[in-house]
């Protein structure tokens, strides 16, 4: 498909998802640092378990960069144990908190004032932050127009027949960013809707008949998948 066709196709998908599921209002957090913490805690685990860990940090009065820096890794790991890989994630949170202090004096406004390329480079240099986590922080905490690619996004893109030849994070991200307006609100809502679709219908074992995209999906057209 040419550029304009891809853009219309992606816009149609978003509209269908919005009509089916409504606005998602994601990311659920009280303030930006909580989003940053959640982006690390949700790595390789369900949001439900990550949210339990965040609630534990709130209850312990430890949901701030300073509190995380003061807390021993072993104690922090115990509080976030529901998020899985607790020792590794505790070290990641400590690295993030120490970096915020040394680089920005815990001033998130200064961090968020960076342009997208520079902010991404700096986040990727922090231990425990990869492309998906960095982009989640930029989109959901800093409201930067960056499209987040996760396993759900890849699954849906592949089944729709939209997967780029270069099966990389950057190529999949560019599919959206090159064909849609550079709007943080749009990217926020679109990504959240794709997650909802993946949980509701486009599962590992898909429920194609209940999917609002089944008439335009290559995978749904395969014999035996329209179940």
Secondary structure, 3 states (H helix, E strand, C coil): CCHHHHHHHHHHHHHHHHHHHCCCCCCCCCCHHHHHHHHHHCCCCCHHHHHHHHHHHHHCCCCCHHHHHHCCHHHHHHHCHHHCCHHHHHHHHHHHHHHHHHHHCCCHHHHHCCCHHHHHHHHHCCCCCCHHHHHHHHHHHCCCCCCCCCHHHHHHHHHHCCCCCCCCHHHHHHHHHCCCCCCHHHHHHHHHHHHHHHHHCCCCCCCHHHCCCCCCCCHHHCCCCCC
